[in-house]
Amino acid sequence: HTASAPMCQHYQAAMELLAKRWTGLILTILLDQPARFSKISTAVDGISDRMLSQRLVELEEIGMVERKVDAAQRPVLVEYAATQMARELAPVFAALQNWAEKWMPAQVAE
């Protein structure tokens, strides 16, 4: 990619997706293991339930998150899991984590 060449549309779409607030953090949590809504909500500091619900739906529609329902449980158990599509981002998130620890100052919670 050179400065005069147009940005690859696939790359641009990926960056826009991952740049959405909370998306990267939600995926990072789900890359470790499947999780219930409440666990994700607790782990992503500052996200509202409404926004988490919206992001999970978006990620499910794209194919990055799978919603698993166990109706045999009472109450019904719903878990969210990273798909293969999302799991292939693991090295990208690991590299970003290393970069962030080196270069980004810790942010004070608002």
LODREN-139112 format. One record per residue: residue in one letter; chain; x, y, z of N, C-alpha, C, O in turn. Coordinates in steps of 0.1 Angstrom, whole numbers. Layout:
(vexmar A A (X Y Z) (X Y Z) (X Y Z) (X Y Z))
...
***
This chain:
(vexmar H A (8 -12 0) (0 0 0) (9 12 0) (18 14 9))
(vexmar T A (6 21 -10) (14 34 -10) (4 45 -7) (-8 43 -7))
(vexmar A A (9 57 -4) (0 68 0) (-9 72 -11) (-20 76 -8))
(vexmar S A (-5 70 -24) (-14 74 -35) (-24 63 -39) (-34 66 -45))
(vexmar A A (-21 50 -34) (-30 39 -38) (-43 39 -29) (-42 43 -17))
(vexmar P A (-54 36 -35) (-66 35 -26) (-65 24 -16) (-59 14 -18))
(vexmar M A (-71 26 -4) (-71 16 6) (-79 4 2) (-90 5 -4))
(vexmar C A (-74 -8 5) (-81 -20 1) (-94 -20 9) (-95 -18 21))
(vexmar Q A (-105 -23 1) (-118 -23 7) (-120 -33 18) (-127 -30 28))
(vexmar H A (-114 -45 17) (-115 -55 27) (-109 -50 40) (-114 -52 51))
(vexmar Y A (-97 -44 38) (-89 -39 50) (-97 -28 57) (-98 -27 69))
(vexmar Q A (-103 -19 49) (-110 -8 54) (-122 -13 61) (-125 -8 72))
(vexmar A A (-129 -23 56) (-141 -28 63) (-137 -35 76) (-144 -33 86))
(vexmar A A (-126 -42 76) (-121 -48 88) (-118 -38 99) (-121 -40 111))
(vexmar M A (-111 -27 95) (-107 -17 104) (-119 -10 110) (-120 -7 122))
(vexmar E A (-129 -7 102) (-141 -1 106) (-149 -10 116) (-154 -5 127))
(vexmar L A (-149 -22 114) (-155 -32 123) (-148 -32 136) (-154 -31 147))
(vexmar L A (-135 -34 136) (-127 -35 149) (-126 -22 156) (-123 -22 168))
(vexmar A A (-128 -11 149) (-127 2 155) (-140 6 163) (-140 16 171))
(vexmar K A (-150 -1 161) (-163 2 168) (-161 0 183) (-155 -10 187))
(vexmar R A (-165 9 191) (-163 9 205) (-168 -4 211) (-179 -9 208))
(vexmar W A (-160 -11 219) (-163 -23 226) (-160 -36 218) (-158 -46 224))
(vexmar T A (-161 -35 205) (-160 -47 197) (-147 -56 200) (-148 -68 202))
(vexmar G A (-136 -49 200) (-123 -56 202) (-123 -62 216) (-118 -73 218))
(vexmar L A (-128 -55 226) (-128 -60 240) (-137 -72 241) (-134 -82 248))
(vexmar I A (-149 -72 235) (-158 -83 235) (-152 -95 229) (-152 -106 234))
(vexmar L A (-146 -93 217) (-139 -105 210) (-128 -110 218) (-126 -122 219))
(vexmar T A (-120 -102 225) (-109 -106 233) (-114 -115 244) (-107 -126 247))
(vexmar I A (-125 -112 250) (-130 -120 261) (-134 -134 256) (-132 -144 261))
(vexmar L A (-141 -133 244) (-147 -146 238) (-136 -155 232) (-138 -166 230))
(vexmar L A (-124 -149 229) (-113 -157 224) (-108 -166 235) (-103 -177 232))
(vexmar D A (-109 -162 247) (-104 -171 258) (-113 -183 260) (-108 -194 261))
(vexmar Q A (-126 -180 260) (-136 -191 262) (-150 -185 260) (-152 -173 261))
(vexmar P A (-160 -194 257) (-174 -189 256) (-178 -183 270) (-173 -187 280))
(vexmar A A (-187 -174 269) (-191 -167 281) (-206 -163 280) (-211 -160 270))
(vexmar R A (-212 -162 292) (-226 -157 293) (-226 -142 292) (-215 -135 294))
(vexmar F A (-237 -136 289) (-239 -122 288) (-234 -115 300) (-226 -105 299))
(vexmar S A (-238 -120 312) (-234 -113 324) (-219 -112 326) (-214 -103 332))
(vexmar K A (-212 -123 322) (-197 -123 324) (-191 -113 315) (-182 -106 319))
(vexmar I A (-196 -112 302) (-190 -103 293) (-193 -88 298) (-184 -80 297))
(vexmar S A (-205 -86 303) (-209 -73 308) (-200 -69 319) (-196 -57 320))
(vexmar T A (-197 -78 328) (-188 -75 339) (-174 -72 335) (-167 -63 340))
(vexmar A A (-169 -80 325) (-155 -79 320) (-152 -66 312) (-141 -61 312))
(vexmar V A (-163 -62 305) (-161 -50 297) (-166 -38 305) (-177 -34 305))
(vexmar D A (-156 -31 311) (-160 -20 320) (-166 -9 313) (-160 -3 304))
(vexmar G A (-178 -5 317) (-184 7 312) (-194 5 301) (-201 14 297))
(vexmar I A (-196 -7 296) (-205 -10 285) (-219 -12 291) (-221 -18 302))
(vexmar S A (-229 -6 285) (-243 -8 289) (-248 -21 284) (-243 -26 274))
(vexmar D A (-258 -27 290) (-264 -39 286) (-270 -38 271) (-268 -47 263))
(vexmar R A (-275 -26 269) (-281 -23 256) (-270 -24 245) (-272 -30 234))
(vexmar M A (-259 -17 248) (-248 -17 238) (-242 -30 236) (-239 -34 225))
(vexmar L A (-240 -38 247) (-235 -51 246) (-244 -60 238) (-239 -68 229))
(vexmar S A (-256 -59 240) (-266 -67 232) (-265 -64 218) (-265 -72 209))
(vexmar Q A (-264 -51 214) (-263 -46 201) (-250 -51 194) (-251 -56 183))
(vexmar R A (-239 -50 201) (-226 -55 196) (-226 -70 193) (-221 -75 183))
(vexmar L A (-232 -78 203) (-233 -92 201) (-241 -96 189) (-237 -105 182))
(vexmar V A (-252 -89 187) (-260 -92 175) (-252 -89 162) (-253 -97 153))
(vexmar E A (-246 -77 162) (-237 -74 150) (-227 -84 148) (-225 -88 136))
(vexmar L A (-220 -88 158) (-209 -98 156) (-215 -112 152) (-208 -119 145))
(vexmar E A (-226 -115 157) (-233 -128 153) (-237 -127 138) (-235 -137 131))
(vexmar E A (-242 -116 134) (-247 -114 120) (-235 -115 110) (-236 -120 99))
(vexmar I A (-223 -109 115) (-211 -110 106) (-205 -124 106) (-199 -128 96))
(vexmar G A (-208 -131 116) (-202 -145 117) (-191 -147 126) (-183 -157 126))
(vexmar M A (-188 -137 135) (-177 -137 144) (-180 -143 158) (-172 -148 165))
(vexmar V A (-193 -143 161) (-198 -148 174) (-209 -157 171) (-218 -155 163))
(vexmar E A (-209 -168 179) (-220 -178 178) (-228 -178 192) (-221 -178 202))
(vexmar R A (-241 -177 191) (-249 -177 203) (-254 -191 205) (-261 -197 196))
(vexmar K A (-250 -197 216) (-254 -211 219) (-264 -211 230) (-262 -205 241))
(vexmar V A (-275 -218 228) (-286 -219 238) (-287 -233 242) (-289 -243 234))
(vexmar D A (-287 -235 255) (-289 -249 261) (-302 -248 269) (-303 -244 280))
(vexmar A A (-313 -253 261) (-326 -252 267) (-329 -263 277) (-339 -262 284))
(vexmar A A (-320 -272 279) (-321 -283 289) (-319 -277 303) (-324 -282 313))
(vexmar Q A (-312 -266 304) (-309 -259 316) (-321 -251 321) (-328 -246 312))
(vexmar R A (-323 -250 333) (-333 -241 339) (-327 -232 349) (-322 -237 359))
(vexmar P A (-326 -219 347) (-331 -212 335) (-323 -215 323) (-311 -221 324))
(vexmar V A (-328 -212 311) (-321 -215 299) (-307 -209 299) (-306 -197 302))
(vexmar L A (-297 -217 295) (-283 -212 295) (-280 -207 281) (-281 -214 271))
(vexmar V A (-276 -194 280) (-272 -188 267) (-257 -184 269) (-254 -176 278))
(vexmar E A (-249 -189 260) (-235 -185 260) (-231 -180 246) (-237 -183 236))
(vexmar Y A (-221 -171 246) (-216 -166 233) (-202 -171 231) (-194 -171 241))
(vexmar A A (-198 -175 219) (-185 -181 216) (-179 -174 204) (-187 -171 194))
(vexmar A A (-166 -173 203) (-159 -168 191) (-160 -179 181) (-157 -191 184))
(vexmar T A (-162 -176 169) (-162 -185 158) (-148 -186 152) (-139 -179 157))
(vexmar Q A (-146 -195 143) (-133 -196 136) (-128 -183 130) (-117 -179 131))
(vexmar M A (-138 -176 125) (-135 -162 119) (-129 -153 129) (-119 -146 126))
(vexmar A A (-134 -153 141) (-129 -144 152) (-116 -150 157) (-107 -143 160))
(vexmar R A (-115 -163 159) (-103 -170 165) (-91 -167 156) (-80 -166 162))
(vexmar E A (-93 -165 143) (-81 -162 135) (-76 -148 137) (-65 -145 132))
(vexmar L A (-83 -140 145) (-78 -127 149) (-69 -127 162) (-63 -117 165))
(vexmar A A (-68 -139 168) (-61 -140 181) (-46 -135 179) (-42 -127 188))
(vexmar P A (-39 -138 169) (-25 -132 168) (-25 -117 167) (-16 -111 171))
(vexmar V A (-35 -112 160) (-36 -97 158) (-38 -91 172) (-32 -81 175))
(vexmar F A (-47 -96 180) (-50 -91 193) (-38 -93 202) (-35 -84 211))
(vexmar A A (-31 -104 201) (-19 -106 209) (-8 -95 206) (-2 -90 215))
(vexmar A A (-7 -93 193) (3 -82 189) (-1 -69 194) (7 -61 198))
(vexmar L A (-14 -66 193) (-19 -53 198) (-17 -51 213) (-14 -41 218))
(vexmar Q A (-19 -62 220) (-17 -62 235) (-2 -59 238) (1 -51 247))
(vexmar N A (7 -65 231) (21 -63 233) (25 -48 230) (32 -42 237))
(vexmar W A (19 -43 219) (22 -29 215) (16 -20 225) (23 -10 229))
(vexmar A A (4 -23 230) (-3 -14 240) (5 -13 253) (6 -3 259))
(vexmar E A (10 -25 257) (18 -25 270) (31 -17 268) (36 -11 278))
(vexmar K A (36 -17 256) (49 -9 254) (46 6 253) (54 14 258))
(vexmar W A (36 9 245) (34 23 241) (23 31 247) (23 43 247))
(vexmar M A (12 24 252) (0 32 256) (0 34 271) (2 25 279))
(vexmar P A (-2 47 275) (-3 49 290) (-16 43 295) (-26 42 287))
(vexmar A A (-16 39 307) (-29 34 313) (-38 45 314) (-35 56 318))
(vexmar Q A (-51 43 309) (-61 53 309) (-68 54 323) (-71 43 329))
(vexmar V A (-71 65 328) (-78 67 340) (-93 66 336) (-98 72 327))
(vexmar A A (-101 57 344) (-115 55 341) (-122 69 342) (-119 77 351))
(vexmar E A (-131 71 332) (-139 84 332) (-149 84 343) (-157 93 344))
***
